[in-house]
Amino acid sequence: MKIELTPNEQPLFNEIHSTWEKLKQAFSSFRSSDEEIRGWINEAGQKSHQLHMLLKGRDLEPKHHKYMVDNRGYQPDDPSFYLHFHPIEDLLKFIQDTSANDDPIDVTLGHEFSFRVYSNRWGHDDSYRIKRTIDGWDIFNLSGGACDKGGRPHLMENLRHDSIEYPARLESRMEWLWDSAALKGLTVPMLQDALQQLADWISQIEKAAPNSGVWEGY
């Protein structure tokens, strides 16, 4: 359902949308300064809060994804909540469709997945067990336990223990994947495939690491 805005709300929506378009263009072109971007986010964020409170006063309070509220660390009616590009974007989406920010059914929580990584040290794939939890992941190899969304600390600790090389952005990829599973309602096979893609990425880096000649025994 699209919300019919009042004469007080429509100008705010138009101004927020215009600034959001400038932000979107700035992020894609990299031609705007950080100072300009911060100014636009502050401007759109303050107006988004005003619009949120006007809608809340009409019993049409904008709804946001749970992960968005958790990541921001503020409730949506807090003035600081909208000082970020994505909640501003989601406010605009909600006004166009009140179901736009509904959370999908999260079907992968509590499921265990395999994560096969090649080890130069052992000369074969090493199989990890990964379970998606409400707060992140449970990750086990020889040791492990509860981890945050980025797989910290046990995924990296296990890889380092076996001297397995891994990409610097592995943690951010793991976190993004956790959020995607919640936001998009990924199925168990989809999440298994995505996790193995990350494991294969690690394996490629591990296999490419120099380990002969002067590097033997590193």
N, C-alpha and C positions, 0 to 999 in steps of 0.2 A: 504494500500500500504506500502510495506517495503522500507525504504530508502537505497539506495546503497551508502555506505560510501566511501570516497576518501582515498588514502594512508595516508593522514595526520590525518584523522578522525578515521580510524579503530583501530589504537593502543590505542587512548584515550578511545574508546568504550570498548575495551577488558580490559583495566586497571580499568575502572569504574565498569564494570560488575564483575570483580574479587573481588574488594573491597566491592561491594554490597553483594556478596555471603558471604563474611566474616562477614559483619554486620548482615545479616539475620541469620547466624549460631549463632552469639553472642547473639542476642535477644532471640533465642529459647533455648539456653543452659545455659545462665546466668553465663558463665565461664570467660568472659572477663571483664576487669576493665572499669570503666567509662572513664578513661584517654585513654585507647586503643580505645574505641568506638568513643570518640570525635576526636581522631587523624584520624581514618578511615573516619569519616564523613567529616572532613576538607579536607582530601586528595581527596576523591571522589567528594566533592562539588566543589573544585577548578577546577578539570578536567571536571566536568559536565558543569561548566560555560564556559570553553574553547571550549568544543564541541558544546554547544548551540550557541556560537557566530560564530563558523565556519559554522554551518548549516544556521544560520541567514544570513550570507554573501552569501549563495547560494539560498536565498529566500525559505529556508526550515525551518524557525524558528519553534522550538518545541512548540506545543500547550499544555497548562495545563488546568485542570478543574478550573472553576471560583472560586469554594470554596477553592482550593489549593492556588491560588493567594491571595485571601482575607485572609486566615489563616496565610500565611507567612508574609503578610504586605510588600512585595517587588514585583516588576515586575520581570518576569522570566529572563530578561537580566541583572538584578542586581546581582553582585557577591555573595551577601548574600542569594539570593533565594534558592540556592542549598545546603545550609549548614543544611540539614535535610534529613532524610532517605527517606521520601515519594516522594519529588520532584525528587530525584535522580532515584528512582524506576520508576517514571512516564516518565522520559526522556528515559530510556531504553525501556519502553513499546512503546513510540511514535516512536522510530527508527524502531522497529519491525513492527509497524502498525500505520500509521499516523492518524487513526481514534480512537485509543485506549483511548485518553483522551477527546473525544467529550462529551460535556454535554448532558445528556438525556433530554427529554421534562419534565419539572417540572410541574406535574399536580395537586399537592396538595396545592400550594400557594393559599391563600384566602379561603380555605375550613375550615369549623368549625367542630370540633370533640368533643365527650363527653369523660369525664374522671371521672369515678365513684370510689370514695374512701370511705371506711368504717370509721366511726367516733365513737370511744368509748363514746365520750362526748354526742352524740345525739342518739347512738344506732341504726344507720341505715346508708346506703350509702349516701354520699354527692356528688352531680353532679356538676362538673366544666365544663366550656365551654372553649375550646382551639382552636385558629385559627392559622395556620402556615402563617407567614408573610415573607417578603423579608429579614428582619433583625433578625427574631427569632420567637416568639410566642406572640399572644394576649391571656391572660389568665384571666378568670373571674369566681368568685364565688359570694360572697356578694360584694366584691370589686375586683379591678384588673386593667389591662391595658397592655401596651406594655412591653414585656420582651425580654431579649437576648436569644440566642440559648439554654442556660442552664435553662431557665425558671425563671431567676432572674429578678426582685425581687419578683414578685407577687405570683408565685406558692408556694414558701417557706413561704412567709408572710401569705398566706391564710391557709396553713397547720398548721403553728405555732399558728395562731389565734384560730384555733379549737383544739389546743393541740394534733394534729395528729402526731404520730411518723413517720419518713420517713428515708430511707437509706442515708448514708453519700454520696454515689456516684450517687445520683439521678440527680444532676446537670450535671455531665459528661455524664450520659446516655441520658438525654434530648438533650444535644448538639450533641452527636454522632448520635442520631436518626434524628435530623434536617439535619445534613450533609449527612446521608444515603439517606434521601428522595431526596436530590438534586443530589447526585452522582449516585444512582441506579434507579432514576425515580420511586419511590414507588407509587403504586396506592392509591387511597383514602381508600379502605377497608384494604389494608396492613398497612397503617399508623394508621388507627383507631385501628386495632388489636394490633399493637405494643404499642400504647399509653395506651390501656387498660391493657396490660401486666404490664406496669410500675405502673399503678394505683392498680392493684391486688397485686403487690409486696409491695406497701405501706400498703395496707389493711392487708396483712399477718403480717407485722411488728406491725401495730397498734393493731391487735387482740391479738398478743402474748405479748403485753406490760402488766406488772402486774398492776391491777386496783382494787384489792380487799384487804381486811384486812387492814394492815397499809397503803396500797397504795390508799385506797378509798379517793376520793376527790383531788387526785394529779392533 
